[in-house]
Amino acid sequence: MKKILFVCHGNICRSPMAEFIMKDLVRKAGREDEFYIESAATSTEEIGNPVYPPAKRELARHGISCKGKAARQMTREDYKRFDLLIGMETWNIRNMLRITGGDAEGKTHRLLDFTAHPADIPDPWYTDRFEETWNACLEGCKALLARCMEQKK
């Protein structure tokens, strides 16, 4: 089973969007039993809070529910629990490495590093561009899923 943790600053916008997009893609591919997917924050600011309403609306617009999701902070133990730790931007990666104590096994990546154009996914909390974030997360998740499926061959 491939275990994936998506991570952003607060775990209320980008990482839960990626979590639920990936879960939807995996479900549609009939591969739910092959993946375990979660999301977390690098900060403590939003712990316990639900997905930010505009992010929740964007997911719902595409028929995806994030009901019951509450923000949690990433822990050092997550490095052992997950096969891949996927940050949304370079700043997330820096904070993830601080939390985990490094990346000796090469598990930590940015989501768009799996696409043809690696880049940061801007935080829609500041940009208010939730559709753009959706598109970036969808592109990254599709590429990540393809990579995971290729590695299974």
KAZI-V500100 format. One record per pair of residues at least 6 apart in sequence whose C-alpha atoms are under 7 Angstrom apart, sorted by the first residue. I is the first residue (numbers start at 1). J is the second residue. Records with the same first field share a line. If there is no record, write none. Layout:
I: J / J
This chain:
1: 34 / 35 / 36
2: 34 / 35 / 36 / 83
3: 35 / 36 / 37 / 82 / 83 / 84
4: 36 / 37 / 38 / 82 / 83 / 84 / 85
5: 37 / 38 / 39 / 82 / 84 / 85 / 86
6: 15 / 18 / 19 / 38 / 39 / 40 / 85 / 86 / 87
7: 15 / 39 / 40 / 41 / 42 / 86 / 87 / 88
8: 14 / 15 / 40 / 41 / 42 / 87 / 88 / 92
9: 41 / 42 / 43 / 92
10: 41 / 42 / 43 / 45 / 46
11: 39 / 40 / 41 / 71 / 72
12: 50 / 51 / 52 / 71
13: 51 / 52 / 55
14: 123 / 133
15: 39 / 40
16: 39 / 51
17: 55 / 59 / 134
18: 137 / 141
19: 37 / 38 / 39
20: 66
21: 138
22: 141
23: 37
26: 32
40: 71 / 72 / 73 / 74
41: 71 / 72 / 73 / 74
42: 73 / 74 / 92 / 95 / 96
43: 73
44: 73
46: 71
47: 71 / 72 / 73
48: 70 / 71 / 72
49: 70 / 71
50: 69 / 70 / 71
51: 69 / 70
54: 130
55: 130
56: 66
58: 130 / 131
59: 65
75: 99 / 100
76: 99 / 100
79: 100
83: 107
84: 107 / 108
85: 107 / 108 / 109
86: 108 / 109 / 110 / 111
87: 93 / 109 / 110 / 111
88: 110 / 111 / 120 / 121
89: 110 / 120 / 121
90: 120
97: 103
111: 140
112: 118 / 119 / 120 / 140
113: 119
114: 140 / 143 / 144
115: 140 / 143
121: 133 / 136
124: 130 / 133
